[in-house]
Amino acid sequence: MKIASCSTYIVATPAPHVGGMYWIFVSLRTQCGIEGVGEVYAASFHPTVMESAIADVFERYLKNHDPHQVERFYREAYSSGFTQRPDLSMMGVISGLEMACWDIIGKAADKPVYQLIGGKVNEKLRSYTYLYPENKHGEYDYDNVELAVECAIKNMELGFSAIKFDPAGPYSAYSGHQLSLEALEKSATFCQRIREAVGNKCDLLFGTHGQMAPSSAIRLAKRLEPFDPLWFEEPVPPGQSQAMATVANSTSIPIATGERLTTKYEFHDVLKNGAASIIQMNLGRVGGILEAKKIAAIAEVYFAQIAPHLYNGPIGAAASIQLATATPNFLIQESIMTWGGFHAEVLQEKIEWQDGYIIPSDKPGLGIALNMDVVKAHSPYTGKALHLSMDSKPYDVKTHSSTRWKEPSA
């Protein structure tokens, strides 16, 4: 079996752009006509740059090769240009193409991918969602605690047993910094009010997106501890695991991290330094399904659990579902609400979600198929904004205390 061709689709998401401004889908086709799909989660460059990078990697390392040779592909692409380093954009490209290879492998074997990477461990996958509180205008409002409480109750009633929120923004390119007293108080108030609303029926997942200095993160953690969150997510910027370990050693709240990390090497650094006990790899960034399986295995050695990150499209979600289904130290999977809206429209059949759980598909490969009419109708992306963006100004205690980062307009 040989891979013959590669196509890339930059799919523009409709407002309010839940899951990012766009999704980067790849499609591989073998000479015998089997198609596999994958998703690249890389946000450093405009998608037109990524499109060229995908084509280059495909031509060098995948064209006319057997899709079963995922280890060969990974090592050659990872070493491209004499690097052998966790290059973020390269790892995004590898991830999407590797997913597509696994989709082909599963279809050729007539098996779901999870049956090929260890077999089914979990019959259903506990899931969580971000709170997306809507104001009277139908816009998302993250500053109003009353709306957040209403949204938390709504999701609890749907069946979610865990909900995530991050009221401490905005996210500055100049982080980490000290949060203002107002932001610290607001964060504690959110936790208190939501805990009062959901009781012990939902875990609280507190996100911060790496914006704080360690000392500020410790100050915030002390205020959140009375409400017993399941995790304190990415309290300091990525890249210095010992700084995160300082926070981990100063709070009873488990530390979660990983959405901006890639490869087994970076995750091993986090684990060996005791920086986190919950690992949040995004399969569209870490190197694909097999690399994520290796990361999960390393985490298992440290008695850490995985909670795959997902703020992108449904192909990346499908790959995460395959991994989670076959992973014994799985904790919870990020869900984009209940997988309705555009996440459903772009697929022929939506991801199955029931009473707080994702139900793994028993179909071959990744278990999903794209609705190409919808994909093509929303391609190409013509906006200038990146998938996600950070505030271009340093954090200011007066101007930032009562505002939250918002996604840029297209």
C-alpha positions as a Markdown table, in Angstrom:
| # | Residue | x | y | z |
|---|---|---|---|---|
| 1 | Met | 0.0 | 0.0 | 0.0 |
| 2 | Lys | 1.3 | 3.4 | -1.0 |
| 3 | Ile | 0.2 | 7.0 | -0.3 |
| 4 | Ala | -0.5 | 8.8 | -3.6 |
| 5 | Ser | -1.8 | 12.3 | -2.8 |
| 6 | Cys | -2.5 | 14.9 | -0.1 |
| 7 | Ser | -5.1 | 17.6 | 0.0 |
| 8 | Thr | -5.4 | 20.4 | 2.6 |
| 9 | Tyr | -8.6 | 22.3 | 3.5 |
| 10 | Ile | -8.5 | 25.5 | 5.6 |
| 11 | Val | -12.1 | 25.6 | 6.9 |
| 12 | Ala | -13.4 | 28.9 | 8.2 |
| 13 | Thr | -15.6 | 28.5 | 11.3 |
| 14 | Pro | -18.7 | 30.6 | 11.5 |
| 15 | Ala | -19.2 | 33.2 | 14.3 |
| 16 | Pro | -18.8 | 32.9 | 17.2 |
| 17 | His | -15.8 | 30.8 | 16.1 |
| 18 | Val | -16.1 | 28.1 | 18.8 |
| 19 | Gly | -13.0 | 25.9 | 18.3 |
| 20 | Gly | -11.0 | 28.7 | 16.8 |
| 21 | Met | -11.1 | 31.0 | 13.7 |
| 22 | Tyr | -10.4 | 28.1 | 11.3 |
| 23 | Trp | -9.5 | 24.4 | 11.2 |
| 24 | Ile | -6.7 | 22.8 | 9.2 |
| 25 | Phe | -7.9 | 19.5 | 7.7 |
| 26 | Val | -5.7 | 17.1 | 5.7 |
| 27 | Ser | -6.7 | 14.2 | 3.5 |
| 28 | Leu | -4.4 | 11.4 | 2.3 |
| 29 | Arg | -5.4 | 9.0 | -0.5 |
| 30 | Thr | -3.6 | 5.7 | -1.3 |
| 31 | Gln | -3.0 | 4.3 | -4.7 |
| 32 | Cys | -5.7 | 1.7 | -4.0 |
| 33 | Gly | -8.3 | 4.5 | -3.1 |
| 34 | Ile | -8.4 | 4.5 | 0.7 |
| 35 | Glu | -8.8 | 8.0 | 2.1 |
| 36 | Gly | -7.7 | 9.1 | 5.6 |
| 37 | Val | -8.2 | 12.4 | 7.3 |
| 38 | Gly | -6.3 | 14.3 | 9.9 |
| 39 | Glu | -6.2 | 17.7 | 11.6 |
| 40 | Val | -3.3 | 20.1 | 12.3 |
| 41 | Tyr | -3.5 | 22.1 | 15.5 |
| 42 | Ala | -0.8 | 24.8 | 14.9 |
| 43 | Ala | -1.4 | 28.4 | 15.5 |
| 44 | Ser | 2.0 | 30.2 | 15.1 |
| 45 | Phe | 1.5 | 31.2 | 11.4 |
| 46 | His | -1.3 | 32.0 | 9.1 |
| 47 | Pro | -2.8 | 28.9 | 7.6 |
| 48 | Thr | -1.5 | 29.6 | 4.1 |
| 49 | Val | 2.0 | 29.1 | 5.5 |
| 50 | Met | 0.9 | 25.9 | 7.1 |
| 51 | Glu | -0.6 | 24.7 | 3.8 |
| 52 | Ser | 2.7 | 25.1 | 2.1 |
| 53 | Ala | 4.5 | 23.3 | 5.0 |
| 54 | Ile | 2.1 | 20.4 | 4.8 |
| 55 | Ala | 2.7 | 20.0 | 1.1 |
| 56 | Asp | 6.5 | 20.1 | 1.7 |
| 57 | Val | 6.4 | 17.5 | 4.4 |
| 58 | Phe | 4.1 | 15.2 | 2.4 |
| 59 | Glu | 6.4 | 15.3 | -0.7 |
| 60 | Arg | 9.5 | 14.6 | 1.3 |
| 61 | Tyr | 8.4 | 12.0 | 3.8 |
| 62 | Leu | 5.0 | 10.4 | 2.9 |
| 63 | Lys | 4.4 | 10.4 | -0.8 |
| 64 | Asn | 4.8 | 6.8 | -2.2 |
| 65 | His | 5.3 | 5.4 | 1.3 |
| 66 | Asp | 3.3 | 2.8 | 3.2 |
| 67 | Pro | 1.0 | 4.6 | 5.6 |
| 68 | His | 1.6 | 1.8 | 8.2 |
| 69 | Gln | 5.2 | 3.1 | 8.7 |
| 70 | Val | 4.2 | 5.8 | 11.2 |
| 71 | Glu | 7.4 | 5.4 | 13.2 |
| 72 | Arg | 9.5 | 6.0 | 10.1 |
| 73 | Phe | 7.5 | 9.0 | 9.1 |
| 74 | Tyr | 7.6 | 10.5 | 12.5 |
| 75 | Arg | 11.4 | 10.1 | 12.9 |
| 76 | Glu | 12.2 | 11.4 | 9.4 |
| 77 | Ala | 10.0 | 14.5 | 9.6 |
| 78 | Tyr | 11.0 | 15.2 | 13.3 |
| 79 | Ser | 14.6 | 15.2 | 12.1 |
| 80 | Ser | 13.9 | 17.3 | 9.0 |
| 81 | Gly | 16.6 | 19.8 | 8.3 |
| 82 | Phe | 19.0 | 18.3 | 10.8 |
| 83 | Thr | 16.8 | 19.5 | 13.7 |
| 84 | Gln | 15.6 | 16.6 | 16.0 |
| 85 | Arg | 13.9 | 19.2 | 18.1 |
| 86 | Pro | 10.3 | 19.8 | 19.1 |
| 87 | Asp | 9.6 | 22.4 | 16.4 |
| 88 | Leu | 6.0 | 23.4 | 17.1 |
| 89 | Ser | 4.8 | 24.0 | 13.5 |
| 90 | Met | 6.5 | 20.8 | 12.2 |
| 91 | Met | 4.9 | 18.8 | 15.0 |
| 92 | Gly | 1.5 | 20.2 | 14.0 |
| 93 | Val | 2.1 | 19.0 | 10.4 |
| 94 | Ile | 3.3 | 15.6 | 11.6 |
| 95 | Ser | 0.3 | 15.3 | 13.8 |
| 96 | Gly | -2.3 | 15.9 | 11.1 |
| 97 | Leu | -0.6 | 13.7 | 8.6 |
| 98 | Glu | 0.0 | 10.9 | 11.1 |
| 99 | Met | -3.7 | 10.9 | 12.1 |
| 100 | Ala | -4.6 | 10.5 | 8.5 |
| 101 | Cys | -2.3 | 7.5 | 8.2 |
| 102 | Trp | -4.0 | 5.9 | 11.2 |
| 103 | Asp | -7.4 | 6.6 | 9.6 |
| 104 | Ile | -6.2 | 4.7 | 6.5 |
| 105 | Ile | -4.6 | 1.9 | 8.6 |
| 106 | Gly | -7.9 | 1.4 | 10.5 |
| 107 | Lys | -10.0 | 1.4 | 7.4 |
| 108 | Ala | -7.7 | -1.1 | 5.7 |
| 109 | Ala | -7.9 | -3.4 | 8.7 |
| 110 | Asp | -11.7 | -2.7 | 9.1 |
| 111 | Lys | -11.0 | -1.8 | 12.8 |
| 112 | Pro | -11.3 | 1.4 | 14.9 |
| 113 | Val | -7.9 | 2.8 | 15.6 |
| 114 | Tyr | -8.3 | 2.1 | 19.3 |
| 115 | Gln | -8.3 | -1.6 | 18.6 |
| 116 | Leu | -4.9 | -1.2 | 17.0 |
| 117 | Ile | -3.2 | 0.7 | 19.8 |
| 118 | Gly | -4.1 | -1.6 | 22.7 |
| 119 | Gly | -7.8 | -2.2 | 22.4 |
| 120 | Lys | -10.8 | -0.8 | 24.1 |
| 121 | Val | -10.4 | 0.0 | 27.8 |
| 122 | Asn | -13.1 | 2.6 | 28.3 |
| 123 | Glu | -16.7 | 1.9 | 27.0 |
| 124 | Lys | -17.5 | 5.6 | 27.4 |
| 125 | Leu | -15.5 | 8.7 | 28.0 |
| 126 | Arg | -16.3 | 11.2 | 30.7 |
| 127 | Ser | -16.3 | 14.7 | 29.1 |
| 128 | Tyr | -16.3 | 18.4 | 30.2 |
| 129 | Thr | -17.1 | 21.6 | 28.4 |
| 130 | Tyr | -16.1 | 25.2 | 28.8 |
| 131 | Leu | -18.8 | 27.5 | 30.0 |
| 132 | Tyr | -20.1 | 29.6 | 27.1 |
| 133 | Pro | -22.5 | 32.1 | 28.9 |
| 134 | Glu | -24.7 | 34.0 | 26.5 |
| 135 | Asn | -26.0 | 37.5 | 27.2 |
| 136 | Lys | -29.4 | 38.8 | 26.0 |
| 137 | His | -27.8 | 39.7 | 22.7 |
| 138 | Gly | -26.7 | 36.1 | 22.0 |
| 139 | Glu | -23.0 | 37.1 | 22.6 |
| 140 | Tyr | -20.6 | 35.3 | 24.9 |
| 141 | Asp | -20.1 | 37.2 | 28.1 |
| 142 | Tyr | -17.3 | 36.0 | 30.4 |
| 143 | Asp | -17.4 | 38.9 | 32.8 |
| 144 | Asn | -20.9 | 38.3 | 34.3 |
| 145 | Val | -20.8 | 35.8 | 37.1 |
| 146 | Glu | -24.6 | 35.4 | 37.0 |
| 147 | Leu | -24.5 | 34.3 | 33.4 |
| 148 | Ala | -21.7 | 31.9 | 34.2 |
| 149 | Val | -23.8 | 30.4 | 37.0 |
| 150 | Glu | -26.8 | 30.0 | 34.7 |
| 151 | Cys | -24.5 | 28.3 | 32.1 |
| 152 | Ala | -23.0 | 26.0 | 34.7 |
| 153 | Ile | -26.5 | 24.9 | 35.8 |
| 154 | Lys | -27.6 | 24.3 | 32.2 |
| 155 | Asn | -24.6 | 22.1 | 31.5 |
| 156 | Met | -25.0 | 20.2 | 34.7 |
| 157 | Glu | -28.6 | 19.5 | 33.8 |
| 158 | Leu | -27.5 | 18.3 | 30.3 |
| 159 | Gly | -25.4 | 15.7 | 32.1 |
| 160 | Phe | -21.9 | 17.2 | 32.4 |
| 161 | Ser | -20.0 | 16.2 | 35.5 |
| 162 | Ala | -17.2 | 18.7 | 35.0 |
| 163 | Ile | -17.2 | 22.3 | 33.7 |
| 164 | Lys | -14.3 | 24.7 | 32.9 |
| 165 | Phe | -14.0 | 28.4 | 33.1 |
| 166 | Asp | -11.2 | 31.0 | 33.1 |
| 167 | Pro | -12.3 | 34.4 | 34.5 |
| 168 | Ala | -8.8 | 35.7 | 35.2 |
| 169 | Gly | -7.9 | 36.9 | 31.7 |
| 170 | Pro | -6.8 | 38.6 | 29.5 |
| 171 | Tyr | -3.9 | 36.6 | 28.1 |
| 172 | Ser | -0.9 | 38.9 | 27.3 |
| 173 | Ala | 2.0 | 38.1 | 25.1 |
| 174 | Tyr | 4.1 | 39.5 | 28.0 |
| 175 | Ser | 2.9 | 37.0 | 30.7 |
| 176 | Gly | 3.6 | 35.8 | 33.4 |
| 177 | His | 2.6 | 38.6 | 35.5 |
| 178 | Gln | 0.9 | 39.4 | 38.9 |
| 179 | Leu | -2.9 | 39.4 | 38.8 |
| 180 | Ser | -4.6 | 42.4 | 40.2 |
| 181 | Leu | -6.5 | 42.0 | 43.6 |
| 182 | Glu | -9.7 | 42.6 | 41.6 |
| 183 | Ala | -8.9 | 39.7 | 39.3 |
| 184 | Leu | -8.0 | 37.4 | 42.2 |
| 185 | Glu | -11.3 | 38.2 | 43.9 |
| 186 | Lys | -13.2 | 37.8 | 40.7 |
| 187 | Ser | -11.7 | 34.3 | 40.2 |
| 188 | Ala | -12.6 | 33.2 | 43.7 |
| 189 | Thr | -16.1 | 34.6 | 43.3 |
| 190 | Phe | -16.6 | 32.6 | 40.1 |
| 191 | Cys | -15.5 | 29.4 | 41.9 |
| 192 | Gln | -17.6 | 30.1 | 45.0 |
| 193 | Arg | -20.8 | 30.9 | 43.1 |
| 194 | Ile | -20.5 | 28.0 | 40.6 |
| 195 | Arg | -19.7 | 25.6 | 43.4 |
| 196 | Glu | -22.8 | 26.7 | 45.3 |
| 197 | Ala | -24.8 | 26.2 | 42.1 |
| 198 | Val | -23.6 | 22.7 | 41.2 |
| 199 | Gly | -22.7 | 21.3 | 44.6 |
| 200 | Asn | -20.8 | 18.1 | 44.3 |
| 201 | Lys | -22.5 | 17.1 | 41.0 |
| 202 | Cys | -19.7 | 18.8 | 38.9 |
| 203 | Asp | -16.0 | 19.1 | 39.2 |
| 204 | Leu | -14.7 | 22.7 | 38.6 |
| 205 | Leu | -11.8 | 23.0 | 36.2 |
| 206 | Phe | -10.0 | 26.3 | 36.6 |
| 207 | Gly | -8.2 | 27.6 | 33.5 |
| 208 | Thr | -5.6 | 30.3 | 33.4 |
| 209 | His | -3.7 | 29.9 | 30.0 |
| 210 | Gly | -0.3 | 30.4 | 31.5 |
| 211 | Gln | -0.6 | 34.0 | 32.3 |
| 212 | Met | 0.9 | 34.2 | 35.9 |
| 213 | Ala | 4.2 | 34.4 | 37.5 |
| 214 | Pro | 4.6 | 31.5 | 40.0 |
| 215 | Ser | 4.1 | 33.7 | 43.0 |
| 216 | Ser | 0.8 | 35.1 | 41.6 |
| 217 | Ala | -0.4 | 31.6 | 40.7 |
| 218 | Ile | 0.2 | 30.5 | 44.3 |
| 219 | Arg | -1.7 | 33.5 | 45.6 |
| 220 | Leu | -4.6 | 32.6 | 43.4 |
| 221 | Ala | -4.5 | 28.9 | 44.2 |
| 222 | Lys | -4.8 | 29.8 | 48.0 |
| 223 | Arg | -8.1 | 31.6 | 47.2 |
| 224 | Leu | -9.4 | 28.7 | 45.1 |
| 225 | Glu | -8.6 | 25.8 | 47.4 |
| 226 | Pro | -11.8 | 26.1 | 49.5 |
| 227 | Phe | -13.8 | 25.3 | 46.5 |
| 228 | Asp | -11.9 | 22.1 | 45.7 |
| 229 | Pro | -11.3 | 22.4 | 41.9 |
| 230 | Leu | -10.3 | 19.2 | 40.1 |
| 231 | Trp | -7.5 | 21.1 | 38.5 |
| 232 | Phe | -5.6 | 24.4 | 38.2 |
| 233 | Glu | -4.7 | 24.6 | 34.5 |
| 234 | Glu | -1.4 | 25.9 | 33.1 |
| 235 | Pro | -0.8 | 28.4 | 36.0 |
| 236 | Val | 2.5 | 29.7 | 34.5 |
| 237 | Pro | 3.7 | 30.0 | 30.9 |
| 238 | Pro | 4.9 | 26.8 | 29.2 |
| 239 | Gly | 8.6 | 26.0 | 28.9 |
| 240 | Gln | 9.9 | 26.0 | 32.4 |
| 241 | Ser | 8.6 | 23.0 | 34.3 |
| 242 | Gln | 10.4 | 23.8 | 37.5 |
| 243 | Ala | 8.5 | 27.1 | 37.8 |
| 244 | Met | 5.2 | 25.2 | 37.4 |
| 245 | Ala | 6.5 | 22.6 | 40.0 |
| 246 | Thr | 6.9 | 25.5 | 42.4 |
| 247 | Val | 3.2 | 26.1 | 42.1 |
| 248 | Ala | 2.3 | 22.4 | 42.3 |
| 249 | Asn | 4.2 | 22.1 | 45.5 |
| 250 | Ser | 2.4 | 25.0 | 47.0 |
| 251 | Thr | -1.2 | 24.0 | 46.5 |
| 252 | Ser | -3.5 | 21.0 | 47.1 |
| 253 | Ile | -5.2 | 21.6 | 43.7 |
| 254 | Pro | -3.9 | 19.2 | 41.0 |
| 255 | Ile | -2.0 | 21.0 | 38.3 |
| 256 | Ala | -3.0 | 20.3 | 34.7 |
| 257 | Thr | -0.9 | 21.3 | 31.6 |
| 258 | Gly | 0.0 | 20.3 | 28.1 |
| 259 | Glu | -2.1 | 22.1 | 25.4 |
| 260 | Arg | 0.9 | 24.1 | 24.2 |
| 261 | Leu | 3.5 | 21.3 | 24.7 |
| 262 | Thr | 4.6 | 18.8 | 22.1 |
| 263 | Thr | 6.5 | 15.5 | 21.9 |
| 264 | Lys | 7.3 | 12.9 | 24.6 |
| 265 | Tyr | 10.4 | 14.9 | 25.6 |
| 266 | Glu | 8.6 | 18.0 | 26.8 |
| 267 | Phe | 6.0 | 16.0 | 28.7 |
| 268 | His | 8.6 | 13.9 | 30.3 |
| 269 | Asp | 10.3 | 17.1 | 31.5 |
| 270 | Val | 7.0 | 18.2 | 33.1 |
| 271 | Leu | 6.4 | 14.8 | 34.8 |
| 272 | Lys | 10.0 | 14.2 | 36.1 |
| 273 | Asn | 9.9 | 17.6 | 37.8 |
| 274 | Gly | 6.5 | 17.1 | 39.4 |
| 275 | Ala | 5.1 | 20.1 | 37.6 |
| 276 | Ala | 1.7 | 18.5 | 36.8 |
| 277 | Ser | -0.3 | 15.3 | 37.5 |
| 278 | Ile | -2.9 | 15.8 | 34.7 |
| 279 | Ile | -1.6 | 15.8 | 31.2 |
| 280 | Gln | -3.5 | 17.7 | 28.5 |
| 281 | Met | -1.9 | 16.8 | 25.2 |
| 282 | Asn | -3.6 | 18.0 | 22.0 |
| 283 | Leu | -3.3 | 15.3 | 19.4 |
| 284 | Gly | -3.0 | 17.8 | 16.6 |
| 285 | Arg | 0.1 | 19.2 | 18.1 |
| 286 | Val | 2.0 | 16.5 | 20.1 |
| 287 | Gly | 3.0 | 14.4 | 17.1 |
| 288 | Gly | -0.1 | 12.4 | 16.4 |
| 289 | Ile | -1.8 | 9.3 | 17.9 |
| 290 | Leu | 1.3 | 7.1 | 18.5 |
| 291 | Glu | 3.3 | 9.9 | 20.1 |
| 292 | Ala | 0.3 | 10.7 | 22.3 |
| 293 | Lys | 0.1 | 7.0 | 23.3 |
| 294 | Lys | 3.8 | 7.2 | 24.3 |
| 295 | Ile | 3.1 | 10.3 | 26.4 |
| 296 | Ala | 0.2 | 8.6 | 28.1 |
| 297 | Ala | 2.5 | 5.7 | 28.9 |
| 298 | Ile | 5.1 | 7.9 | 30.4 |
| 299 | Ala | 2.4 | 9.6 | 32.5 |
| 300 | Glu | 1.2 | 6.2 | 33.7 |
| 301 | Val | 4.6 | 5.5 | 35.1 |
| 302 | Tyr | 4.2 | 8.7 | 37.3 |
| 303 | Phe | 0.6 | 7.8 | 38.2 |
| 304 | Ala | -0.5 | 10.8 | 36.3 |
| 305 | Gln | -3.7 | 10.9 | 34.2 |
| 306 | Ile | -4.5 | 12.3 | 30.7 |
| 307 | Ala | -7.2 | 14.8 | 29.9 |
| 308 | Pro | -6.8 | 15.4 | 26.1 |
| 309 | His | -7.1 | 19.1 | 25.2 |
| 310 | Leu | -9.5 | 20.0 | 22.3 |
| 311 | Tyr | -10.1 | 23.5 | 21.1 |
| 312 | Asn | -10.2 | 22.8 | 17.3 |
| 313 | Gly | -12.3 | 20.7 | 14.9 |
| 314 | Pro | -13.9 | 17.3 | 15.1 |
| 315 | Ile | -11.1 | 15.3 | 13.4 |
| 316 | Gly | -8.7 | 16.2 | 16.2 |
| 317 | Ala | -11.5 | 15.2 | 18.5 |
| 318 | Ala | -12.0 | 11.9 | 16.8 |
| 319 | Ala | -8.3 | 11.1 | 17.2 |
| 320 | Ser | -8.4 | 12.0 | 20.9 |
| 321 | Ile | -11.4 | 9.7 | 21.3 |
| 322 | Gln | -9.4 | 6.8 | 19.8 |
| 323 | Leu | -6.5 | 7.5 | 22.2 |
| 324 | Ala | -8.7 | 7.9 | 25.3 |
| 325 | Thr | -10.7 | 4.7 | 24.6 |
| 326 | Ala | -7.5 | 2.7 | 24.7 |
| 327 | Thr | -5.7 | 4.4 | 27.6 |
| 328 | Pro | -6.0 | 3.1 | 31.1 |
| 329 | Asn | -4.9 | 6.3 | 32.8 |
| 330 | Phe | -7.6 | 8.4 | 31.1 |
| 331 | Leu | -9.3 | 11.0 | 33.3 |
| 332 | Ile | -11.6 | 13.1 | 31.1 |
| 333 | Gln | -11.9 | 14.4 | 27.5 |
| 334 | Glu | -12.5 | 18.0 | 26.6 |
| 335 | Ser | -15.8 | 18.4 | 24.7 |
| 336 | Ile | -17.0 | 21.3 | 22.6 |
| 337 | Met | -20.4 | 21.4 | 24.4 |
| 338 | Thr | -22.3 | 18.4 | 23.1 |
| 339 | Trp | -20.7 | 18.4 | 19.6 |
| 340 | Gly | -23.6 | 20.2 | 17.9 |
| 341 | Gly | -23.3 | 23.3 | 15.7 |
| 342 | Phe | -20.6 | 23.5 | 13.1 |
| 343 | His | -18.7 | 20.6 | 14.7 |
| 344 | Ala | -21.7 | 18.5 | 13.6 |
| 345 | Glu | -22.4 | 20.2 | 10.3 |
| 346 | Val | -18.9 | 19.5 | 9.0 |
| 347 | Leu | -19.3 | 15.7 | 9.6 |
| 348 | Gln | -21.6 | 13.2 | 7.9 |
| 349 | Glu | -22.6 | 12.0 | 11.4 |
| 350 | Lys | -21.9 | 13.9 | 14.6 |
| 351 | Ile | -19.8 | 12.7 | 17.5 |
| 352 | Glu | -22.0 | 10.7 | 19.8 |
| 353 | Trp | -22.5 | 12.3 | 23.3 |
| 354 | Gln | -24.9 | 11.0 | 26.0 |
| 355 | Asp | -25.5 | 12.3 | 29.5 |
| 356 | Gly | -22.0 | 13.7 | 30.0 |
| 357 | Tyr | -20.1 | 10.9 | 28.1 |
| 358 | Ile | -18.6 | 10.6 | 24.6 |
| 359 | Ile | -19.5 | 7.2 | 23.1 |
| 360 | Pro | -16.6 | 5.9 | 21.0 |
| 361 | Ser | -17.5 | 4.9 | 17.5 |
| 362 | Asp | -17.0 | 1.3 | 16.4 |
| 363 | Lys | -16.5 | 2.4 | 12.8 |
| 364 | Pro | -13.1 | 1.7 | 11.1 |
| 365 | Gly | -10.3 | 4.3 | 11.3 |
| 366 | Leu | -11.0 | 7.5 | 13.3 |
| 367 | Gly | -14.7 | 6.7 | 13.1 |
| 368 | Ile | -15.8 | 9.9 | 11.4 |
| 369 | Ala | -16.3 | 11.1 | 7.8 |
| 370 | Leu | -16.3 | 14.7 | 6.5 |
| 371 | Asn | -19.2 | 16.3 | 4.8 |
| 372 | Met | -17.2 | 17.6 | 1.9 |
| 373 | Asp | -20.0 | 19.9 | 0.7 |
| 374 | Val | -19.8 | 21.8 | 4.0 |
| 375 | Val | -16.0 | 21.7 | 4.0 |
| 376 | Lys | -15.7 | 23.2 | 0.6 |
| 377 | Ala | -18.4 | 25.7 | 1.2 |
| 378 | His | -16.3 | 27.1 | 4.1 |
| 379 | Ser | -13.0 | 26.9 | 2.4 |
| 380 | Pro | -10.6 | 28.7 | 2.0 |
| 381 | Tyr | -10.3 | 30.9 | 5.1 |
| 382 | Thr | -9.9 | 34.5 | 3.9 |
| 383 | Gly | -9.4 | 36.2 | 7.2 |
| 384 | Lys | -6.1 | 37.6 | 8.6 |
| 385 | Ala | -6.5 | 36.5 | 12.2 |
| 386 | Leu | -4.8 | 33.5 | 13.6 |
| 387 | His | -6.6 | 30.5 | 15.1 |
| 388 | Leu | -6.2 | 32.1 | 18.5 |
| 389 | Ser | -4.3 | 35.3 | 19.5 |
| 390 | Met | -2.9 | 36.9 | 22.7 |
| 391 | Asp | -3.2 | 40.5 | 23.9 |
| 392 | Ser | -0.4 | 42.5 | 22.3 |
| 393 | Lys | 0.0 | 44.8 | 25.4 |
| 394 | Pro | 1.4 | 44.1 | 28.8 |
| 395 | Tyr | -1.0 | 43.3 | 31.6 |
| 396 | Asp | -2.2 | 46.4 | 33.4 |
| 397 | Val | -4.0 | 46.1 | 36.7 |
| 398 | Lys | -6.4 | 49.0 | 36.0 |
| 399 | Thr | -7.3 | 48.4 | 32.4 |
| 400 | His | -7.3 | 44.6 | 32.5 |
| 401 | Ser | -9.0 | 43.9 | 35.8 |
| 402 | Ser | -12.6 | 43.9 | 34.5 |
| 403 | Thr | -12.0 | 42.7 | 30.9 |
| 404 | Arg | -11.4 | 39.3 | 29.4 |
| 405 | Trp | -9.5 | 38.4 | 26.2 |
| 406 | Lys | -11.8 | 38.0 | 23.2 |
| 407 | Glu | -11.3 | 36.2 | 20.0 |
| 408 | Pro | -10.2 | 38.5 | 17.2 |
| 409 | Ser | -12.6 | 39.3 | 14.4 |
| 410 | Ala | -12.0 | 37.6 | 11.0 |
